[in-house]
């Protein structure tokens, strides 16, 4: 049975970013691991506990599935420095936390989409 409030309930629970695209899965680095694919959008939402949260929507390379993931400040800054835009290829590697650290570790790679040569 279709729940027309499914997306809004997920946002309210902090489990999904708002998106106009249908069938966008919320990505959890801790559960799902790395992301590799094509950037399809950037969004933000006001979380009642954490304030403004920035997200990215990616079409996964392996499955063509659309996923949305929260961006840490470190990932946001890396994307700004690498001038990430819609259409660019992206790899976010998740390494987790080392003992005694407060933040997760990531590696971010952006590859500018190159038009195919004839």
C-alpha positions as CSV (number, residue, x, y, z in Angstrom):
1,X,0.0,0.0,0.0
2,X,1.3,3.4,-1.0
3,X,1.9,5.9,1.9
4,X,1.8,9.4,0.4
5,X,3.5,10.7,3.6
6,X,6.4,8.3,3.5
7,X,9.0,10.9,2.3
8,X,7.7,13.5,4.8
9,X,7.8,11.0,7.7
10,X,11.4,10.1,6.8
11,X,12.4,13.7,6.8
12,X,10.7,14.3,10.1
13,X,12.6,11.3,11.6
14,X,15.9,12.7,10.2
15,X,16.2,9.7,7.9
16,X,16.0,11.3,4.4
17,X,16.7,14.6,2.7
18,X,14.0,16.4,0.8
19,X,14.1,15.6,-2.9
20,X,11.8,16.2,-5.8
21,X,12.9,12.9,-7.3
22,X,10.9,9.8,-6.5
23,X,12.6,6.6,-5.1
24,X,15.6,8.3,-3.6
25,X,17.1,6.1,-1.0
26,X,18.7,7.6,2.1
27,X,22.3,6.6,2.3
28,X,24.1,5.8,5.6
29,X,27.8,5.6,5.3
30,X,28.0,3.5,8.5
31,X,25.5,1.0,7.0
32,X,26.0,1.3,3.3
33,X,29.7,2.2,2.9
34,X,31.2,4.1,0.0
35,X,29.4,6.1,-2.7
36,X,30.5,6.1,-6.3
37,X,28.4,7.6,-9.1
38,X,27.2,10.8,-10.7
39,X,26.1,13.9,-8.8
40,X,22.5,14.7,-9.6
41,X,21.8,17.4,-7.1
42,X,22.5,19.2,-3.8
43,X,19.9,20.0,-1.2
44,X,19.6,21.2,2.4
45,X,17.0,20.8,5.1
46,X,16.4,22.2,8.5
47,X,16.8,19.4,11.1
48,X,15.0,20.2,14.4
49,X,17.9,19.0,16.4
50,X,21.0,19.7,14.2
51,X,19.9,22.8,12.3
52,X,20.6,23.1,8.6
53,X,21.9,19.9,7.1
54,X,23.4,19.7,3.5
55,X,22.8,16.6,1.3
56,X,23.9,15.3,-2.0
57,X,22.0,13.1,-4.4
58,X,24.0,10.7,-6.4
59,X,23.1,8.1,-9.2
60,X,25.1,5.1,-8.2
61,X,27.5,3.8,-10.8
62,X,26.8,0.1,-10.1
63,X,23.1,0.0,-9.8
64,X,21.8,3.3,-11.3
65,X,19.9,3.8,-8.0
66,X,19.4,7.4,-6.7
67,X,20.7,7.9,-3.2
68,X,20.8,10.9,-0.9
69,X,23.5,11.3,1.8
70,X,24.2,13.9,4.5
71,X,27.4,15.9,4.0
72,X,29.8,16.6,6.8
73,X,31.5,19.9,7.0
74,X,34.7,18.3,5.8
75,X,32.9,16.8,2.7
76,X,31.1,20.2,2.0
77,X,34.5,22.0,2.1
78,X,36.1,19.4,-0.1
79,X,33.3,19.7,-2.7
80,X,33.6,23.5,-2.6
81,X,37.4,23.3,-3.2
82,X,37.0,20.8,-6.0
83,X,34.1,22.8,-7.5
84,X,31.8,19.8,-7.5
85,X,28.7,20.4,-9.7
86,X,25.8,18.4,-11.0
87,X,27.0,15.9,-13.6
88,X,30.5,15.4,-12.0
89,X,31.6,11.9,-11.1
90,X,32.1,11.4,-7.3
91,X,33.7,8.9,-5.0
92,X,33.2,9.2,-1.2
93,X,35.2,6.6,0.7
94,X,34.1,6.0,4.3
95,X,36.7,5.0,6.8
96,X,34.8,5.5,10.1
97,X,36.4,6.8,13.3
98,X,39.6,5.8,14.9
99,X,39.5,5.2,18.7
100,X,39.4,8.5,20.6
101,X,38.3,10.6,17.6
102,X,35.0,12.5,17.4
103,X,34.5,12.5,13.7
104,X,34.3,10.0,10.9
105,X,37.1,10.0,8.3
106,X,36.4,10.2,4.5
107,X,38.2,10.5,1.2
108,X,36.6,12.6,-1.5
109,X,37.4,12.5,-5.2
110,X,35.6,14.5,-7.8
111,X,36.1,13.9,-11.5
112,X,34.8,16.5,-13.9
113,X,32.5,14.9,-16.4
114,X,34.3,14.9,-19.8
115,X,32.3,14.8,-23.0
116,X,32.8,11.7,-25.0
117,X,35.2,12.0,-28.0
118,X,34.2,10.7,-31.4
